Amino acid sequence: METKDSSNPDLTQHLVGLQERSLLSKHEKFENERNEKQFEEKDTVAMSDLMYGLNDIPPWYLCIAFGFQHYLLTLGSLVGVPLLLAKLMCIADDELGDVARSNLISTIFVTSGICTILQTLIGNRLPIMQGSSFAFIPPILAILALPHNQCPDPLPSNFTNSSTTFYLDTDGEVVDGEELWQRRMREVQGAVIMASLFEVLLGFTGAVGYLMRFIGPLTIMPTIALIGLDLFGTAAGSAQGQWGIAIFTAVILILCSQYLSKVTLPVPVIDGRKCALRRIPLFKLFPVLIALCSSWFLCFILTTTDSIPDDPAHPFYRARTDIRVDVIKNSAWFRIPYPGQWGLPVVTIGGFIGMISAVVSSIIESIGDYIACAKLSGAPPMPKHALNRGIMMEGIGCIFCGVIGSGPGVTSFSQNVAAIGITRVASRRVMLAAGGLFFFLGLISKFGSIFVTIPDPVIGGIFLVMFGTIAAVGLTNLRFVDLNSSRNIFIIGFTLFMGLTVANWMKQNPGAIHTGVKELDQIFSILLSSAMLVGGVLGLFLDNTLPGTDEERGIKSWNNCQTSEPGVYSQEVKKSYDLPFPMPKFRFLKYFPVLPPHEGRREKETDV
């Protein structure tokens, strides 16, 4: 009898193949679940403790409240810019000058609101406030220091029969006080517009995103850390008006954001058609607002009781709430800024070249803020198209500021990025609400001018806490690198120390560089005055030239943290950074570096 052989080679091979594919499928499923879990548990700063993430939608009343908190936090910087430039632009200390200051403040509020909405909605889509950049101040000061922009003395009161004060300008023309300062403003506008075209070009062509392939943890660390460390002078300058008030503000902020963050209070809320009490962690949600209002009210009491001297020469005078009360009196109730409101912008070669350096500094600052904001928001790392689009949108915002005439261009505000780490609220809707508040309250300039009375020490106390948060976010990048490597220790110490040393020396010696060409002197002075630019460039150069393995440099760990499975990671990238409207699927669109790639090519895009 013939026995049937059950060991058919083809059947056996088929069964083995099915078993291998089954095991492979289970392995892939396990890997996908593990990668998804790793993404959800990604080691992002404060991600696990966020109240509202980037794509979360808080109730409308919380959006307004959180947005108002950002509004109050940014007021000091936005108001300080026109007050700083007013005297150098020859704005007189009279009623006409107060109106000019009020108009400049309302213009800055409106432009900041519009630029914030555009950046958050169709730019990099991160919750980043856009406002007047202090990087533009040095070239503006250089423009206003030119001989033809020197402020002339007023002509005698009997020069005309009018009560208007007239001036004999440097070109020999007799003008009134309004035309006198608007002439200076038009020259600043022209320089900002032309230099901002360069920023738009860098973003649109993808040059910024291309450069990010050479940037690792040892470049990002000094760039972000020095944003906060270099601002110690700003914080101290605001706090020195009354250190007691500043420390009181910082203590209240620390109590609310850290010690009382788990405490909940019953608050009446509207649930459908019913009013109910819910326990809400108010201290955790509104630490900045509580600290600011508490200190502001304390200063108001001390001012009304004359506990704070009213002598401008007294060091505590800056803590009074009635210093800028004239701005409120002379502000219009409703005013709409418009293009060319100060006249047609004037372009000069010297102003354009000097302003280019401000644009470069602003770009470096913004890249650091983008990365810090993404980490604090619990968002995935930025893809190149979002970075390019963010820089391009900032350039467009600067051009808009130049056309409207708000003075400096806009950039991302580091203090608002730090506020995300304190409040743990990173919702995009909140920043859109903040932009809307700036826009509408800028139109109602009488209301916006009320907040000008916030004393400098109160703002300084807020900065004492927040700027430290920014520095700490930068230092967290060191977790990727080998801290036992002498190479890395050298880069860390050298970049931080040189960034602070060179920048502070340049600020104390602004006229120390003499190349024989005035425009080059301005460019080098501005570039070397930026601590984050000096530290970031040194970190970039040393990290890419000194010998070291990828593991030692942290590149391998950095890339592992920055990437994930396409099925998991790309969906988060799409949700966080893609444009909020559908894009037409034309093939030529893939050549635009500011647009997200097609679905089939998403996983190939390198992340920042």
C-alpha positions in Angstrom: 0.0 0.0 0.0 1.3 3.4 -0.9 1.4 5.9 1.9 0.4 9.5 1.0 3.2 12.0 1.8 1.7 14.9 3.7 4.9 16.9 3.6 4.1 18.8 0.4 6.9 21.3 -0.1 4.7 23.9 -1.8 2.0 23.6 0.9 4.6 23.8 3.7 6.2 26.9 2.2 2.8 28.5 1.8 2.0 27.8 5.5 5.3 29.1 6.6 4.8 32.3 4.6 1.4 32.9 6.1 2.8 32.4 9.6 5.7 34.9 8.9 3.3 37.5 7.5 1.0 37.0 10.5 3.9 37.5 12.8 5.1 40.5 10.8 1.6 42.0 10.9 1.5 41.6 14.6 5.0 43.1 14.9 4.0 46.1 12.8 0.8 46.6 14.8 2.9 46.4 18.0 5.4 48.9 16.6 2.7 51.3 15.5 1.0 51.1 18.9 4.4 51.7 20.6 5.2 54.6 18.4 1.8 56.1 19.0 2.2 55.7 22.7 5.7 57.2 22.5 4.3 60.2 20.6 1.6 60.7 23.1 4.1 60.5 25.9 6.7 62.6 24.0 9.2 64.3 26.3 7.9 67.8 25.5 8.1 70.5 28.1 4.9 70.7 30.1 3.0 68.7 27.5 1.5 66.3 30.0 0.3 69.2 32.2 -1.3 71.4 29.6 -4.8 72.7 30.4 -5.5 73.3 26.7 -3.3 72.0 23.9 -2.6 73.7 20.6 -5.7 72.3 18.8 -8.0 72.3 21.8 -11.0 74.7 21.8 -11.8 76.3 25.2 -15.2 77.9 25.9 -15.5 81.3 24.3 -15.5 83.1 27.6 -12.2 81.4 28.6 -10.7 82.3 25.2 -11.5 85.9 25.9 -10.1 85.7 29.4 -6.9 84.0 28.4 -6.5 86.3 25.4 -7.0 89.3 27.7 -4.2 87.9 29.9 -1.8 87.9 26.8 -3.1 91.4 26.0 -2.1 92.7 29.4 1.3 91.0 29.3 2.2 92.6 26.0 1.0 96.1 26.8 4.2 97.1 28.5 6.4 96.3 25.5 4.0 97.8 22.9 3.4 101.0 24.8 7.1 101.3 25.6 8.1 101.5 21.9 6.3 104.7 21.0 7.2 106.3 24.3 10.8 105.5 23.7 10.9 106.8 20.1 8.6 109.9 20.7 11.3 112.3 21.9 13.8 111.1 19.2 11.2 111.7 16.6 10.8 115.3 17.8 7.3 114.8 19.2 6.8 117.7 21.6 5.7 117.4 25.2 2.5 119.3 24.7 -1.1 118.5 23.9 -0.4 117.9 20.2 2.4 115.6 21.2 0.2 113.6 23.6 -2.3 113.1 20.7 0.6 111.9 18.5 1.7 109.4 21.2 -1.9 108.1 21.6 -2.2 107.7 17.8 1.0 105.8 17.6 -0.1 103.5 20.5 -3.4 102.7 18.8 -1.7 102.1 15.5 0.7 99.6 17.1 -2.2 97.8 18.8 -4.1 97.4 15.5 -1.1 96.2 13.5 -0.1 93.8 16.3 -3.6 92.4 16.4 -3.8 91.9 12.6 -0.3 90.3 12.4 -1.1 88.0 15.3 -4.3 86.7 13.7 -2.5 86.2 10.3 0.5 84.4 11.9 -1.7 82.1 14.1 -4.3 81.4 11.4 -2.2 80.9 8.2 1.4 81.5 9.2 3.2 79.0 11.4 -0.1 78.3 13.2 1.5 78.4 16.6 0.0 80.5 19.5 2.6 83.3 19.2 1.9 87.0 19.7 3.3 89.4 17.1 4.4 92.8 18.3 6.9 95.6 17.8 10.4 94.1 17.7 13.1 95.7 19.8 15.6 94.4 17.2 14.4 97.3 15.0 15.1 99.9 17.6 18.9 100.3 17.1 18.7 101.0 13.4 15.8 103.3 14.0 17.8 105.2 16.5 20.7 105.3 14.0 18.3 106.8 11.4 17.0 109.4 13.8 20.6 110.3 14.9 21.5 111.3 11.3 22.2 115.1 11.0 19.2 115.8 8.9 16.9 114.2 11.5 18.1 116.3 14.5 15.4 118.0 16.4 15.4 121.8 15.8 14.4 124.4 18.4 10.9 125.9 18.2 10.6 129.3 16.5 9.6 132.3 18.7 5.9 132.5 19.6 5.6 135.8 17.8 6.7 134.2 14.5 3.1 133.9 13.4 -0.2 135.1 14.8 -1.2 131.4 15.2 -1.0 129.5 18.5 0.6 126.6 16.7 4.3 126.1 17.4 6.5 126.1 14.3 10.0 124.8 13.7 12.8 125.6 11.2 13.7 122.1 10.1 17.2 121.1 9.0 16.4 121.5 5.3 15.4 125.2 5.9 11.6 124.6 5.6 9.3 125.9 8.3 6.9 123.2 9.5 4.5 122.7 12.4 5.1 120.1 15.2 3.0 117.4 13.4 4.8 117.6 10.1 8.1 117.7 12.0 7.8 114.2 13.6 6.0 112.7 10.6 9.0 113.4 8.4 11.1 111.3 10.6 8.5 108.5 10.7 8.3 108.4 6.9 12.0 107.7 6.6 11.7 104.9 9.2 8.7 103.4 7.3 10.7 103.3 4.1 13.6 101.4 5.7 11.3 98.9 7.4 9.3 98.2 4.2 12.4 97.6 2.0 14.2 95.4 4.6 11.1 93.3 5.2 11.0 92.3 1.6 14.3 90.5 2.2 12.6 88.6 5.1 9.6 87.6 2.9 12.1 86.4 0.2 13.9 84.2 2.7 10.7 82.6 3.9 9.1 82.2 0.5 12.1 80.5 -1.1 12.6 78.1 1.7 16.1 79.3 2.5 15.4 79.3 6.2 14.0 75.8 6.3 17.0 74.5 4.3 19.4 76.0 6.9 17.7 74.1 9.7 19.2 70.8 8.5 22.5 72.0 10.0 21.0 72.9 13.3 21.0 70.5 16.3 20.6 70.7 20.1 23.9 72.5 20.6 22.7 75.3 18.3 19.1 75.5 19.6 20.2 75.5 23.2 22.1 78.8 23.3 19.7 80.4 20.9 16.7 79.8 23.1 18.4 80.1 26.4 20.0 83.4 25.6 16.6 84.9 24.7 15.7 84.7 28.3 19.1 85.3 29.8 19.8 88.4 27.7 16.5 89.9 28.9 17.7 90.2 32.5 18.5 93.9 31.8 14.9 94.5 30.6 13.4 92.8 33.6 15.7 94.6 36.0 15.1 97.9 34.2 11.4 97.6 34.7 11.6 96.3 38.3 14.1 98.9 39.5 11.4 101.6 39.8 10.2 99.8 42.9 11.7 96.5 43.7 9.2 95.9 46.5 6.3 96.0 44.0 8.2 93.9 41.5 9.0 91.2 44.1 5.4 91.3 45.3 4.2 90.7 41.7 6.6 87.8 41.2 5.6 86.2 44.5 1.9 86.4 43.6 2.7 84.9 40.2 4.7 82.0 41.7 2.1 81.3 44.3 -0.7 81.1 41.7 1.2 79.2 39.0 3.1 76.7 41.3 1.8 76.4 44.9 -1.9 77.0 44.3 -2.1 75.3 40.8 -4.0 72.3 42.2 -6.5 74.5 44.2 -10.0 74.7 42.7 -12.6 77.3 43.5 -16.4 77.2 42.8 -17.3 79.5 39.9 -20.8 80.0 38.4 -20.9 78.9 34.8 -23.7 78.6 32.2 -24.4 74.9 31.4 -27.0 74.9 28.6 -29.8 76.9 30.0 -28.9 76.4 33.6 -26.5 78.3 35.9 -24.4 75.9 37.9 -21.3 76.0 40.2 -18.2 74.3 39.0 -14.8 74.0 40.7 -12.2 75.5 38.4 -8.5 75.9 39.0 -8.5 79.7 38.7 -5.0 80.1 40.0 -3.6 77.7 37.5 -5.6 79.3 34.6 -5.0 83.0 35.3 -1.8 83.4 37.3 -0.5 86.3 35.2 -3.8 88.1 35.2 -4.2 87.7 39.0 -0.6 88.8 39.7 -0.8 91.8 37.4 -4.2 93.1 38.6 -3.2 92.6 42.3 0.0 94.6 42.0 -1.7 97.2 39.8 -4.4 97.7 42.4 -1.8 98.0 45.1 0.1 100.7 43.2 -3.2 102.5 42.7 -3.8 102.5 46.5 -0.3 103.7 47.1 -0.7 106.4 44.5 -4.0 107.8 45.8 -2.7 107.9 49.4 0.6 109.6 48.2 2.6 106.8 49.8 4.7 106.8 46.6 6.5 110.2 46.0 5.2 112.3 43.1 8.7 113.7 42.4 9.9 112.4 39.0 13.5 112.4 40.3 12.6 110.0 43.1 13.5 106.3 42.3 10.0 105.1 43.3 8.2 107.5 41.1 7.8 104.8 38.3 5.5 102.8 40.6 2.7 105.5 40.4 -0.3 104.8 38.3 -0.9 108.5 37.3 2.3 109.0 35.3 0.8 108.6 31.9 -2.7 109.8 32.7 -2.4 112.5 30.0 -2.4 109.8 27.4 -5.9 108.8 28.5 -7.2 112.4 28.4 -5.9 113.1 24.9 -6.8 109.8 23.3 -9.6 109.7 20.8 -12.5 107.4 21.5 -12.5 105.8 18.1 -9.8 105.9 15.4 -9.0 103.7 12.4 -5.3 103.7 11.3 -4.9 103.6 7.6 -2.0 103.2 5.1 -0.1 106.4 4.5 -1.6 108.2 7.5 1.7 109.9 8.1 2.5 110.5 4.4 4.3 108.6 1.7 7.2 106.5 3.0 10.7 107.7 2.1 13.5 105.1 1.2 17.2 105.8 1.9 20.1 103.4 1.2 21.6 103.8 4.6 18.4 103.2 6.4 17.7 100.1 4.3 21.1 98.5 4.9 21.0 99.2 8.6 17.5 97.7 8.8 18.6 94.5 7.1 20.6 93.6 10.2 17.5 94.0 12.3 15.6 91.6 10.1 18.4 89.0 10.5 18.3 89.4 14.3 14.5 89.1 14.2 14.6 85.9 12.2 17.0 84.2 14.6 14.9 85.4 17.5 11.7 84.1 15.9 13.1 80.6 15.1 14.1 80.2 18.7 10.6 81.3 19.8 8.9 79.0 17.3 10.8 75.9 18.7 10.2 77.0 22.3 6.5 77.6 21.6 6.1 74.2 19.9 7.7 72.5 22.9 5.6 74.4 25.5 2.4 73.8 23.4 2.9 70.1 23.3 2.9 70.3 19.5 5.0 68.1 17.2 8.2 69.7 15.9 7.7 72.2 13.1 8.0 70.9 9.5 10.0 73.1 7.2 6.9 74.5 5.4 5.5 75.9 8.6 8.8 77.5 9.5 9.2 79.0 6.1 5.6 80.3 6.1 6.0 81.7 9.6 9.1 83.8 8.6 7.4 84.9 5.4 4.3 85.9 7.3 6.5 88.0 9.7 8.0 89.7 6.8 4.5 90.5 5.4 3.6 91.8 8.8 6.6 94.1 8.9 5.7 95.4 5.5 2.2 96.1 6.8 3.6 97.9 9.8 5.7 100.0 7.4 2.8 100.9 5.2 0.5 101.8 8.2 3.3 103.6 10.0 3.6 101.9 13.5 7.4 102.4 13.7 9.3 99.1 14.1 8.4 95.8 12.4 6.9 92.9 14.2 8.3 89.7 15.6 7.3 87.0 18.0 7.1 88.0 21.6 9.2 85.8 23.9 7.2 86.9 27.0 4.0 85.5 25.6 5.7 82.2 24.7 6.9 82.0 28.3 3.3 82.7 29.5 2.3 79.4 27.9 4.7 77.6 30.2 3.3 79.5 33.2 -0.4 79.3 32.4 -0.3 75.9 30.6 -2.8 77.2 28.0 -1.5 76.8 24.5 -4.8 76.9 22.5 -4.6 78.5 19.1 -8.1 80.0 19.7 -6.8 81.9 22.7 -4.1 83.7 20.6 -6.7 84.5 18.0 -8.8 86.0 20.7 -5.8 88.0 21.9 -5.2 89.3 18.4 -8.9 90.3 18.1 -8.7 92.1 21.4 -5.6 94.1 20.3 -7.3 95.0 17.0 -10.7 96.1 18.4 -9.3 97.8 21.5 -6.8 99.5 19.3 -9.6 101.0 17.4 -11.2 102.2 20.7 -8.0 104.0 21.7 -9.5 105.5 24.8 -9.9 102.1 26.3 -6.5 100.9 25.3 -4.8 103.9 26.8 -6.2 103.1 30.2 -3.8 100.2 30.5 -0.9 102.5 29.8 -1.0 103.4 33.5 0.3 99.9 34.5 3.5 100.8 36.4 6.8 99.6 35.1 7.7 97.6 38.4 4.5 95.5 37.9 5.6 94.5 34.4 9.1 93.9 35.7 7.9 91.5 38.3 6.1 89.5 35.6 9.3 89.4 33.5 11.3 88.2 36.4 9.4 84.9 36.4 8.8 84.5 32.6 12.2 85.2 31.2 13.6 82.5 33.4 11.1 80.1 31.9 12.4 80.8 28.4 16.0 80.2 29.5 15.0 76.9 31.1 13.2 75.7 27.9 16.4 76.3 26.0 18.5 74.3 28.5 16.1 71.3 28.2 17.7 70.6 24.8 20.8 69.4 26.6 19.1 66.2 27.5 19.9 64.9 24.0 23.6 65.5 24.1 26.4 63.6 25.9 27.2 65.9 28.9 30.3 63.8 29.7 31.9 64.9 26.5 34.5 67.7 26.9 33.7 68.8 23.4 30.0 69.5 24.3 31.0 71.1 27.6 33.2 73.5 25.8 30.5 74.4 23.2 27.8 74.9 25.9 30.0 77.1 28.1 31.6 79.1 25.3 28.4 79.9 23.4 26.5 81.1 26.5 29.4 83.1 27.9 30.3 84.7 24.6 26.7 85.5 23.8 26.2 87.4 27.0 29.6 89.0 27.0 29.8 90.3 23.5 26.1 91.5 23.5 26.5 93.4 26.8 29.8 95.0 25.8 28.3 96.2 22.5 25.3 97.7 24.4 27.7 99.6 26.7 29.9 100.7 23.8 27.6 101.3 20.9 30.1 103.4 18.9 33.1 101.0 19.4 33.1 99.6 15.8 34.8 101.8 13.2 35.1 100.3 9.7 35.2 103.6 7.9 31.7 102.9 6.5 28.8 104.1 8.6 26.4 101.6 7.3 28.7 98.7 8.1 29.3 100.1 11.6 25.5 100.0 12.1 25.2 96.5 10.8 27.9 95.0 12.9 26.8 96.9 16.0 23.2 95.6 15.7 24.3 92.0 15.0 26.8 91.8 17.8 24.3 93.4 20.2 22.0 90.3 20.0 23.1 87.7 22.5 21.1 84.9 20.9 22.5 85.7 17.5 26.1 85.6 18.8 25.5 82.4 20.8 23.5 80.7 18.1 26.0 81.4 15.3 28.9 80.2 17.5 26.9 77.1 18.4 26.1 76.4 14.7 29.7 76.8 13.6 31.3 74.8 16.5 28.8 72.0 16.4 29.3 71.5 12.6 33.1 71.8 12.5 34.4 70.2 15.7 34.9 66.4 15.5 32.2 64.4 17.2 29.9 61.5 16.6 26.1 61.8 16.1 25.5 60.2 19.4 27.9 62.6 21.1 26.3 65.6 19.5 22.8 64.4 20.3 21.8 64.4 16.7 20.7 60.7 16.8 18.5 61.2 19.9 17.3 64.6 18.5 16.2 63.0 15.3 14.5 60.1 17.1 12.6 62.6 19.2 11.7 64.7 16.2 10.3 61.9 14.1 7.7 59.1 14.4 5.7 56.7 12.3 4.1 58.5 9.3 0.7 57.2 10.1 0.8 58.7 13.6 3.2 61.6 13.4 2.0 63.1 10.0 -1.6 63.3 11.2 -0.4 65.4 14.2 1.7 67.6 11.9 -1.2 68.0 9.5 -3.6 68.9 12.3 -1.1 71.3 13.9 0.6 73.1 11.0 -1.3 72.6 7.7 -3.4 75.4 6.4 -6.9 75.6 7.7 -8.4 75.3 4.3 -8.1 72.6 1.6 -5.4 73.1 -1.0 -5.9 72.4 -4.7 -3.9 69.4 -5.8 -1.9 71.0 -8.6 1.5 69.4 -9.1 3.3 72.8 -9.4 2.3 73.7 -5.8 4.8 71.1 -4.5 7.6 73.5 -5.5 6.4 76.2 -3.1 8.4 75.7 0.2 5.7 77.5 2.2 3.0 75.0 1.3 2.5 71.6 2.9 3.4 68.6 0.6 0.9 66.3 -0.9 -0.4 63.4 1.2 1.9 60.9 -0.5 5.0 63.0 0.3 4.2 64.1 3.9 6.3 61.5 5.6 9.3 62.5 3.5 9.4 66.1 4.8 12.1 66.8 7.3 11.0 68.3 10.5 12.7 71.2 12.3 
